[in-house]
Amino acid sequence: MAINETALLASYPTLNGPTAGKEHGMTQVFNIKDATNPTALGNLQVKSASSQASNNPIELIVQGTPGNDYIRGGLANELLMGGGGNDQLVSGGGNDVMVSSAGYDGMDGGAGNDIFRFDRIGDSYINGGGEHTDSISHFDPAHDTLDVSALGYSHLGDGYGDTLHIRSEPLRGIYFLESYERDGNGKHFAVQFLANSGLITDANFQPLINGTSHNDQLKGTDASESLKAGAGRDNVEAGAGNDRLFGGTGGDTLSGGAGADSFVYTRLSDSYRNDASGSYSSRDLITDFSGNGHDMIDVSALGFTGLGNGYNGTLKVVLNLAGDATALKEGLK
């Protein structure tokens, strides 16, 4: 039976805990046992997302429950995440990040430079059964950002390819921002902006740098950007901003650079080792992860919730024999 293993590497001082131990030659982060299909865990909805707004790193993470939650931010720079219910996320005075989740969510911008983030089409969409869209209120085009980089959208247009189209509904006092391309379940991404929101422009999109199916060299700038590796063995180097780096298929090398960066994994096939062949060619390498520098690892779609013994949604911290690489592993014997 094939055993798939998803891997990230980080420097030794950045990850530690009571479960840390040494294991010769092991540099893997996720060790998914008995998974013959690399995407077998794709239905898990547990959040472990991370990001930061503007030039200020996240100071507090607030996670909702499976019920209908009302989550209000304070004066800090916060990451506000709902759960499985119909949630209301309200930004406070800081530079906050609000993350859409399952259910009908409302996201209300505050006084700071806020980010409204959507990582899955299934969290806000339209299909044959009608509207299942989240709503955004008090969106300020002068300060706020829409982050749909995980979905591959980067600017306005006709709603095809990497563009989203503005569809106004004056009688309802709202406008929709939507794609007209459906996924395999017949859903197409859409979100509604309420009447108290300004009109979004290209400048409000989180910048996105995409890789190809070849072996690419992706380089960021000093701005805060999303960099997505493609199907090749890519070298992704973010700049000085607070960036999101996505490991695509193929064994990629990811470097966050300065700033508070997030390393995002949404599928096991993005980074894994298959023990049946013993190949490490699909395993990613993170060269400069720094917990002290506010870097974070986003394993939302894989369902991991924190450090522990490597079971029940936790990851165990393991060091290699030389003590110069940190690994997070699941399902250790």
C-alpha positions in Angstrom: 0.0 0.0 0.0 1.3 3.4 -0.9 1.9 5.7 2.0 1.8 9.4 1.1 3.8 11.9 3.1 3.5 15.6 2.8 6.6 17.5 3.8 7.9 21.0 4.7 11.2 21.9 6.2 12.0 24.6 8.7 15.1 25.7 10.6 15.5 24.1 14.0 14.9 27.0 16.4 11.5 27.9 14.9 9.4 24.9 16.1 9.6 23.3 19.5 7.4 21.7 22.1 7.1 19.0 24.7 6.8 16.3 22.0 10.0 17.2 20.2 12.4 14.3 19.6 15.2 13.3 17.3 14.8 10.8 14.4 17.6 10.0 12.0 17.2 11.3 8.5 13.6 12.4 8.9 12.8 15.9 7.5 9.1 15.5 6.7 6.3 17.6 8.1 3.2 15.6 7.3 3.2 11.8 7.3 -0.2 10.7 6.1 -0.5 7.0 6.8 -2.4 4.5 4.5 -3.6 7.2 2.1 -3.7 5.7 -1.4 -5.2 8.9 -2.8 -3.2 12.1 -2.1 -6.4 14.1 -2.0 -8.2 11.7 0.4 -8.3 14.3 3.2 -9.7 17.1 1.0 -13.1 17.1 2.7 -11.7 18.1 6.1 -12.8 21.7 7.0 -10.6 22.3 10.1 -9.0 25.8 10.0 -5.4 26.5 10.7 -5.2 29.5 8.5 -2.7 32.4 8.8 -1.9 35.7 7.4 -1.3 39.3 8.2 -2.7 42.6 7.2 -0.8 45.5 5.7 2.7 45.7 7.3 1.5 44.5 10.7 1.7 40.8 11.7 -1.2 39.1 13.2 -1.2 39.4 17.0 -4.3 37.3 17.8 -6.2 34.4 16.1 -9.9 34.0 16.9 -11.5 30.8 15.7 -15.3 30.2 15.6 -17.3 27.1 16.4 -19.5 24.8 14.3 -22.4 26.9 15.3 -23.5 30.4 14.3 -20.9 32.7 15.8 -20.6 36.5 16.2 -16.9 37.3 16.3 -15.8 40.9 16.9 -12.2 42.1 16.7 -10.5 44.5 19.1 -7.7 47.0 18.7 -5.1 44.4 17.8 -4.3 43.0 14.4 -6.4 39.9 14.3 -7.2 36.8 12.2 -10.9 36.2 12.5 -12.2 32.8 11.3 -15.7 31.4 11.5 -16.6 27.8 11.7 -19.3 25.7 10.1 -22.2 27.9 10.8 -23.6 31.2 9.6 -21.1 33.5 11.1 -20.7 37.3 11.5 -17.1 38.6 11.5 -16.6 42.2 12.5 -13.3 43.9 12.3 -12.2 46.2 15.1 -9.6 49.0 15.1 -6.7 46.9 13.9 -5.5 45.7 10.5 -7.6 42.5 10.5 -7.9 39.4 8.3 -11.4 37.9 7.9 -11.5 34.4 6.5 -14.6 33.0 4.9 -15.8 29.5 5.9 -18.7 27.2 5.3 -22.2 28.7 5.8 -23.5 32.1 5.1 -20.9 34.5 6.5 -21.0 38.2 6.9 -17.8 40.2 7.0 -17.7 43.7 8.2 -14.7 46.0 7.7 -13.4 48.3 10.4 -11.2 51.3 10.7 -7.9 49.5 9.8 -6.5 48.1 6.6 -8.5 44.9 6.4 -8.2 41.8 4.3 -11.2 39.8 3.2 -10.1 36.3 2.3 -11.7 33.4 0.4 -9.8 30.2 0.0 -12.5 27.8 -1.3 -15.2 28.2 -3.9 -17.5 26.2 -1.7 -17.5 28.9 1.0 -19.2 31.5 -1.2 -20.9 30.5 -4.5 -23.8 30.4 -6.8 -25.2 27.2 -8.3 -28.4 25.9 -9.8 -29.9 26.0 -6.4 -29.5 29.7 -6.0 -27.2 32.1 -4.0 -25.0 30.7 -1.3 -22.9 33.8 -1.0 -21.2 35.6 1.8 -21.6 39.3 2.2 -19.0 42.1 2.7 -20.0 45.4 4.3 -18.0 48.6 4.8 -15.4 47.7 2.2 -13.1 50.7 1.9 -11.3 50.7 -1.5 -8.8 53.2 -0.1 -7.5 50.8 2.5 -9.0 47.2 2.2 -7.9 44.2 0.2 -9.7 41.2 -1.3 -7.6 38.1 -1.2 -8.9 35.4 -3.6 -5.4 34.4 -4.7 -5.9 30.8 -3.5 -8.7 30.6 -6.1 -6.5 32.0 -8.8 -8.3 35.4 -9.3 -6.2 38.5 -9.5 -8.2 41.3 -11.2 -11.5 42.5 -12.7 -12.7 41.3 -16.1 -15.3 39.3 -17.8 -15.5 36.6 -15.1 -13.4 34.0 -17.0 -9.9 32.9 -16.5 -8.2 34.7 -13.6 -10.8 37.5 -13.6 -13.9 38.4 -11.6 -16.9 40.4 -13.0 -18.9 43.1 -11.2 -22.6 42.5 -11.5 -24.7 45.3 -10.1 -28.2 44.8 -8.6 -29.4 48.4 -8.0 -32.9 47.4 -6.7 -31.3 45.4 -4.0 -28.6 48.0 -3.3 -25.8 45.5 -3.7 -23.3 44.3 -6.3 -21.8 40.9 -6.8 -18.2 40.0 -7.7 -18.2 36.7 -9.4 -16.6 34.2 -11.7 -18.7 32.5 -14.5 -16.6 29.4 -14.6 -18.1 26.5 -12.6 -16.2 23.8 -10.7 -16.9 20.1 -10.9 -19.8 20.5 -8.6 -21.5 23.2 -10.7 -20.5 26.0 -8.3 -19.0 29.3 -9.4 -17.5 31.7 -6.9 -19.5 34.8 -6.0 -19.6 37.3 -3.1 -21.9 40.2 -2.5 -20.9 43.7 -1.4 -23.6 45.6 0.5 -24.6 49.2 -0.1 -22.3 50.6 2.5 -19.2 49.3 0.6 -17.2 51.2 -2.0 -16.6 49.9 -5.5 -13.7 47.4 -5.7 -10.9 48.1 -8.3 -8.0 46.1 -9.5 -5.8 47.8 -6.9 -7.8 46.1 -4.1 -6.9 42.6 -5.2 -4.1 40.7 -3.4 -1.3 40.6 -6.0 -0.8 37.1 -7.5 2.2 35.6 -9.2 1.5 32.3 -10.8 3.8 29.5 -11.8 3.4 27.2 -14.8 3.7 23.5 -15.5 7.4 24.0 -16.0 10.2 24.5 -13.5 9.8 28.1 -12.7 11.7 30.8 -10.7 9.1 33.0 -9.0 10.3 36.2 -7.4 8.3 38.5 -5.3 8.7 42.2 -4.6 8.7 44.3 -1.4 4.9 44.4 -1.6 2.6 41.8 0.1 1.8 39.2 -2.5 0.7 35.6 -3.1 3.1 33.4 -5.1 1.7 30.1 -6.4 4.0 27.3 -7.6 2.7 25.3 -10.5 3.3 21.7 -11.5 7.0 21.8 -11.9 9.9 21.8 -9.5 9.8 25.5 -8.7 11.9 28.0 -6.7 9.6 30.5 -5.0 11.3 33.5 -3.4 9.1 36.1 -1.7 10.3 39.6 -1.1 10.1 41.9 2.0 6.3 42.0 2.2 3.9 39.8 4.2 3.5 37.1 1.6 1.5 33.9 1.0 3.5 31.1 -0.6 1.6 28.2 -2.1 3.4 24.9 -2.8 2.1 23.4 -6.0 2.7 19.9 -7.2 6.3 18.9 -7.7 9.0 19.3 -5.1 9.3 23.1 -4.6 11.7 25.3 -2.7 10.0 28.1 -0.8 11.7 31.1 0.7 9.6 33.7 2.5 12.2 36.4 2.9 11.6 39.4 5.2 8.2 40.1 6.5 5.5 37.9 8.2 4.9 35.1 5.6 2.4 32.2 5.3 3.2 28.9 3.7 0.0 27.5 2.4 -0.8 23.8 1.7 -4.3 22.8 0.4 -3.7 19.3 -0.9 -1.5 16.4 0.0 -0.4 16.2 -3.6 1.3 19.6 -3.1 4.0 18.1 -1.1 4.4 14.4 -0.1 6.6 11.3 0.0 5.4 8.0 -1.3 6.9 5.2 0.7 6.1 2.6 -1.9 8.7 4.1 -4.2 10.8 5.8 -1.5 10.9 9.0 -3.7 11.4 12.4 -2.1 11.0 14.2 -5.5 7.6 15.6 -4.6 8.6 16.9 -1.2 8.9 20.7 -0.7 11.5 22.6 1.2 11.0 25.7 3.3 14.3 27.4 3.7 13.7 30.2 6.2 10.6 29.6 8.3 10.8 31.8 11.4 8.3 31.5 14.2 9.8 34.4 16.0 9.3 36.5 12.9 5.6 35.8 12.7 5.8 33.3 9.9 2.9 30.8 9.9 2.1 27.5 8.2 -1.5 27.2 6.8 -2.6 23.6 6.7 -6.4 24.4 6.7 -7.4 21.9 4.0 -5.4 19.1 5.6 -7.2 19.3 8.9 -4.3 19.8 11.3 -5.1 21.9 14.4 -1.8 22.1 16.4 1.1 20.3 17.9 0.6 17.0 19.8 1.5 13.4 19.5 0.8 13.1 15.7 -2.7 11.8 16.0 -6.2 13.1 16.1 -5.5 16.1 13.9 -2.2 17.0 15.6 1.4 17.2 14.3 4.4 15.9 16.2 7.6 17.9 16.3 10.6 15.9 15.3 14.2 17.0 14.7 16.7 15.3 12.5 19.8 13.8 14.0 22.0 16.8 13.1 19.5 19.2 14.8 19.4 21.5 11.8 16.0 20.7 10.4 12.6 20.6 12.1 9.8 18.3 11.0 6.1 18.1 11.7 4.8 14.6 11.3 1.5 12.9 11.6 0.8 9.2 12.4 4.2 8.4 13.9 4.6 4.9 15.3 
